[in-house]
Amino acid sequence: MFSAQRIPLLGPEDPLPPVTHARQDLGGLLALGGGLSVARLLAAYRCGIFPWGTQQGLPVWYYPTPRMVLFPDELRISRSLQKNLRNSPFEFRHNHNFSAVIDACATQKRPHQDGTWISAELRAAYGELHRQGWAHSAETWLDGELIGGLYGLWIGKVFFGESMFTRQSNASKFAFAHWVAHLRHQHCALIDCQMHTAHLASLGAREISGTQFQHHLRHLIA
């Protein structure tokens, strides 16, 4: 598949191609392989590139444009949802059980998706990023049980969201709303949501061009 589309196959020391080489006709597909070291992952995210699944253990790299982002000040929570979240018995926690969050995201059933892109290799890689302080989880708990949450990378003033899950109505929105408030308090200025979804759009996320996205990355990541 990849060779037929002339997608670069990277060796362990090969750098990722420039983002301008991404095949937007293939959803932003950029390259295959190269490994999932912490150094490579951080270099990729700083350019807006992320791994989306693996093929035979090799990461598949993407850079889609336009880019779905949320500026924390633009978070939109309806009054009815605000009331539900305010009166819910949910508890918000941060980095309490990162591995459980990523495992739950991997097993979350999603419309129009057969299986998960969060492979064992990706779980291990993000686990190491978490141990080094780069990857974070935002969690919703109820009566001692994890029922919703999300994870991603926080670099400079940008949070790169990866995936979320829910096991109860509004549980993921509860974690998301509290996490955005925390990011805003910590002067985080941009949340990368990667791809457009109606769910994210309903919360205030919007698409920006690749040029705009790169401008924000240059100014918000030291």
N, C-alpha and C positions, 0 to 999 in steps of 0.2 A: 504493500500500500504506500509506504513512505517513499521508497525508492522510485516508484512509478510517478510520484508527484514531485520528485527531485527535492525532497526534504533532507537537509544535512544530517548525517549520522556522526555524532561527536565522539571523539575518543576522550579518555580520562583527563587529558591536559588541554583539550581544545576549548577555546572561549566560545560563549554563545554568540550567534550571529547578531548583527545590528537589528534593532526592532523594525527597521524599514524593510527587512527581508521577510517579515511575517506574512503568511498567506491568508489574507482576509477572506478570500473565497472559500477557505477551509476553516473558518472560525478563528483565525489568528494563529494557526499552526506555524511554528518557527523552526523547531529542531527536535531531534531524538537523541537520547543518550547523554553521555558526559558525567553521569553520577549525581549524587545528591549530598555532597559534602556541605557543611555549614557555610564555608566560604563561597561556594558556587551559588547556593540558594540566596545568600545575602546579596551577592553581586547581581543576581537575576532580579530580585524584588526591587532593588534600587533603580533598576531600569524599567520596572513595571512588568517584567516577565515572570511567569509562574508555571510550575509543573501541574499538568492536569492529567493524572493517571500515569500508568506505566505500561510498556509493551515488552513482554519477556524480561521484566525486571529493569528495563531502561526507562528513565523519565521522558515524558512527552511535554515539550515546552510550548507555551502559548503566549501571544501578545495580541489580544483582540482590541480593535477600535471600531467605532467610538467606545468610550469607557464609561461604565456605570459607576458613579461616585456619590458619596453623601458628604456634604459639608456639615459638620456637627450642629451648627447653628440653624440648619435648615431641616432638622428632624421634625417630622410631622406626625403627631399622635392625636387621633380624634378624641373629642371630649368623652365619648362613651368608652373608648379604650382606656383613656386616662383614669376614668372612674373605676373601671374593672381592675386595672393594675394596682391602683391605690388601695382598693378594698380587698385585694386577693391575699390569701395566706402565704404567698410565695416568699422565698428568701433569696436574695442575690448574693452570690459569692464569686470571687475572682481568683483564678488559678488554684482552686481547692482540689480539683481532680482532673487535670488536663487529659490524662490518658483515657479516662472514662468518657470525656466529651468527644474526643476524636474517634473513639470506638463507636459511640452512639451516632455520630455523623456518618460513619462508614456504613452503618446498618440501617439508616433512615431510608424508608421507601419513598421514592420521588416519582411524580408523574413523568411518563415518557422516558424513563431511564431503567435499563435492565442491569442491575448490579451497581457497583460503586467504583468511582475513580480513585478512592482513598485506599490504595494497596498497602500491603504489609511494609513495603519499602518506604512509602510516604509516611506511614505512621511512625516508623523508626526515625526517619529524618526529622519530622516535626517534633518528635519527642526529644531529640538532642537539641533542637533549637529552643525548646522550652527549658531544658536544663541549663542552657547558657543564657537564658533571660530574654530571648527574642520572641518566642511564640507564647501567646497568652490565651486563656480560656475565660469566658464569661458564662456564668452558670445560674440556672434557676433550680432551687431545691424546695421540696415540699415534704414535711414530716420525715426528714432524713434521707429522702430519695431524690436523685438527680432526674429532673423531668424536662429539661430544655437547656439550650445553650449554643454557643458558637466558639470558634477559635480562629486565630490568624496571627500575623506578624506585625510587630510595632517597631518601626524604624524611623528615627527622627520624629517628625511631627505627622507621620502618615501611618495609619493602621490599614494593613492589607487583609481584608476579611477573606476567609477560606470557605467555611461551611458552617451550617447551623442545623439543629435538629429540635424536634419537639415531641413530647409524649402526652401533652395535655394542651387544650386550647389556651392560646396566648402565652404559653410558657417561653417560647423562643422570643416573642416580642418583649416580654418582661426583661429577659436578659439583655436583649439588644438595647432597649431604652435606657436601662441602668448603665450599660457599658458606654453608650454614646455620651451620657452625662459625665461619666468618669473621664473619658477621653477629652471632653471639652474642658473639664476642670484642670486637666494636665496639659492644656494648650495644644492638644492634637488638632490639626487643622483640616485633615482630609481622611476619609475612609474610602478605600478602594473596594468596590463591590463587584468588580470584574464584568459580569454580564447582566444585561437588562432582565429583570423579572417584574411582573405586576406587583408582587409582594413588596419588593424594595421600593418601587415607584410610589406605592401607597404610603410609604414611610418618609418620603421626601427625597429619595435618591434620584439622580438624573444623569443623562448621558452628556459627556463632553468629548471634544475631539482629541485625537492623539496628540496634536500639537499642544493643546491646553493641558493635557495630562502630563506631558513631559515637562512643561513649564513649572507646574506645581511640584513635581518630583525634584527638579533641580533646586527649587527655592526652599523646600520643606525638609529635605534630607541632607544633613550636613555631611 
